[in-house]
Amino acid sequence: MALGFDVQPPVPKGPSAHGPTSAAPSPTEGTLPLARLLDAPATFDQVFQVVRGAVRRVLGVERPGLGLGLSDLPPTLGAYWQVTGNLIVMNEGLVRTMEANARSPREYNSFVFVILAHEYLHALGYLDESAVRKVTAKVARAALGAEHPATGMAEGDLWRMYPFLAFAPRGEGRRLRVVSRFDLATTDHYIR
C-alpha cells in the first residue's frame, strides 16, 4: 500500500510558496504529551514511537517488529508497505526535500509522522487507501490536537500544501537503505 499523489481532502488555510505557516500550539494542544514529542529534532524511531503511541491510544491496536527503509522513489509516492511485509519504505527524496524546506523541527516531524502513520495503519490491516487516510487524520486529531501541523497534513494533501515536493529527486526504487535502530521499543531485545 502506498501514500501517493492521490491524497485528497481540502487545501490548507493560507498556503504560501512553501506550504502553510507553522501554527502556534493551541491551549489544549499544549496538554497533549504526544504532540510535544514532535517539537524538537527527532530520529525516525522517535517519531515512530509517537505514531505507535497515538495509534495505540486512539485505536487500541499495535504491531511490533517493523523496519524502515529509505528508497529513491518517484516524487508522487510518499512511502509504501508491502502487504504481509515487515518493512515500511519511505521516499528518501521527499524526506530530504521536506527536511531542507521545513521551517521547524515540528513541521518536519509532522510530515514524517503522517507518512509513517499512514503506512503503519496499512501494516495493521487498514488496506483501503481512502479509509486509511481518514483513520490517519482521526488518529492525528485525537492524539495531537486539531491545530497540530500533523493533523492539517493528515487531513489535507501534502503535495498541494507543499508544492516543492513535486520537485524532489526522482527515482525508480532501485536503491534501498535500511534504517538502523528503528522500532526499538519492540525490537531492542533481539535486534541491535
RAGI-V783873 format. One line per field, one symbol per residue. psi: psi as a letter, one per 30 degrees, with the letter a starting at -180 (. if undefined). Layout:
psi=???
This chain:
psi=lljafgjcalklkhkafgallkkkkleeeffjeeeffgflklleeeeeeeeeeeeeeefgllklgllklklilkffjellkkkglgkkjljeeeeeeeeffkfleeeeeeeeeeeeeeeeeefffjfkeeeeeeeeeeeeeeeflefkeeeeeefajefeeiffffglkklggfkkkkklhkhfffffffk.
